Structures are given as C-alpha cells and as structure tokens.
Amino acid sequence: MLSLVQIRFVILMLAGVIIITTAELSASQNVILLLILALCMIWGILLPILVYILAGKRANEVLGRMNQWLVKQQRWIVFIFLLIFGVMFLTAGISELGIFQG
C-alpha cells in the first residue's frame, strides 16, 4: 500500500509530466525535460547510492551526517519544492486564462 508521501510524489510527477507534454515543445525538448524531471524526483534515492559508492568505508559516517542535516532542514526543503511547483502551476494557469495578453 502506498503511503501518503509516495502518493504526493506520484501526483507531483504526474503534474510535471502533464505540464511538459502539453507544452508546445519539440520531441527532443520533451525528452530532455522529462529526464530532468525524473532526476529531480529520484535524487533522494540516487544521492545515498553515489555516496556509498564514492565514500567507501566512510559512507556510514557521511550518510549519517547527511541524514541529520536533512531531518533538520526537511520543512525548508519541502517548502521550496512546493513553492517551485506552486509558481509553475500558477504561471501555467494564468497564461492559459490569457489575462495578461493584450
């Protein structure tokens, strides 16, 4: 069963995909933006794997410090991501309404 956090990421991913695919872009631009979106959505999974591979024996220490920092900064991180998506949705909505077009 999906938890609330996973559902939130699925919704954000779907929203990003919809925004990218409905934009009037070339196929190559769509692919690049979808790859960037995918990387943004899975960076939290990739980063510890890369640290484990690169840090070797120090990986547990480094990952422990990263975990402490993320726990302390969790509210700000979520706030910034939601702010970015909120501005994107607001901009997309206002542009679709045509309010500021002469």
C-alpha positions as CSV (number, residue, x, y, z in Angstrom):
1,M,0.0,0.0,0.0
2,L,1.3,3.4,-0.9
3,S,2.0,5.8,1.9
4,L,0.9,9.5,1.8
5,V,4.5,10.6,1.0
6,Q,4.7,8.3,-2.0
7,I,1.3,9.4,-3.3
8,R,2.4,13.1,-3.1
9,F,5.5,12.3,-5.2
10,V,3.3,10.4,-7.8
11,I,1.0,13.4,-8.0
12,L,3.9,15.8,-8.4
13,M,5.5,13.6,-11.1
14,L,2.2,13.3,-13.0
15,A,1.7,17.1,-12.8
16,G,5.2,17.7,-14.1
17,V,4.7,15.2,-16.9
18,I,1.4,16.8,-17.9
19,I,3.0,20.3,-17.9
20,I,5.9,19.2,-20.0
21,T,3.9,17.1,-22.5
22,T,1.2,19.8,-23.0
23,A,3.8,22.5,-23.7
24,E,4.4,23.1,-27.3
25,L,7.9,21.8,-27.5
26,S,9.9,19.6,-29.8
27,A,10.2,15.9,-29.1
28,S,13.8,16.3,-28.1
29,Q,13.0,19.1,-25.7
30,N,10.2,16.9,-24.1
31,V,12.6,14.1,-23.6
32,I,15.3,16.3,-22.0
33,L,12.7,17.9,-19.7
34,L,11.2,14.6,-18.7
35,L,14.7,13.2,-17.9
36,I,15.4,16.3,-15.8
37,L,12.1,15.8,-14.0
38,A,12.9,12.1,-13.4
39,L,16.3,13.0,-11.9
40,C,14.7,15.7,-9.7
41,M,12.2,13.1,-8.4
42,I,14.7,10.4,-7.6
43,W,17.7,12.5,-6.4
44,G,16.9,11.4,-2.9
45,I,17.5,7.8,-3.9
46,L,20.5,8.3,-6.1
47,L,22.5,10.5,-3.7
48,P,23.0,7.9,-1.0
49,I,23.9,5.3,-3.6
50,L,26.5,7.6,-5.1
51,V,27.9,8.5,-1.6
52,Y,28.1,4.8,-0.7
53,I,30.0,4.1,-4.0
54,L,32.3,7.1,-3.7
55,A,32.9,7.3,0.0
56,G,33.7,3.6,0.6
57,K,34.4,3.0,4.3
58,R,33.4,6.5,5.3
59,A,29.9,6.1,3.7
60,N,28.1,5.4,7.0
61,E,29.6,8.5,8.6
62,V,28.8,10.7,5.6
63,L,25.3,9.3,5.2
64,G,24.7,9.8,9.0
65,R,25.6,13.5,8.8
66,M,23.5,13.9,5.6
67,N,20.5,12.3,7.4
68,Q,20.9,14.7,10.3
69,W,21.0,17.7,8.1
70,L,18.0,16.5,6.0
71,V,16.0,15.9,9.2
72,K,16.8,19.4,10.4
73,Q,16.1,21.1,7.0
74,Q,13.1,18.9,6.0
75,R,10.5,21.7,6.3
76,W,12.5,24.1,4.2
77,I,13.2,21.5,1.6
78,V,9.5,20.7,1.2
79,F,8.6,24.4,1.3
80,I,11.0,25.2,-1.5
81,F,9.9,22.3,-3.7
82,L,6.2,23.1,-3.2
83,L,6.8,26.8,-3.8
84,I,8.5,26.0,-7.1
85,F,5.7,23.7,-8.2
86,G,3.1,26.2,-7.0
87,V,4.7,29.0,-9.0
88,M,4.8,26.7,-12.0
89,F,1.1,25.9,-11.7
90,L,0.1,29.5,-11.1
91,T,2.1,30.7,-14.1
92,A,0.6,27.9,-16.3
93,G,-2.9,28.7,-15.1
94,I,-2.6,32.4,-15.6
95,S,-1.1,32.0,-19.0
96,E,-4.0,29.7,-20.0
97,L,-6.5,32.3,-18.9
98,G,-4.9,34.9,-21.1
99,I,-5.4,37.7,-18.6
100,F,-2.1,39.4,-19.3
101,Q,-2.2,39.1,-23.1
102,G,-3.1,42.3,-24.9
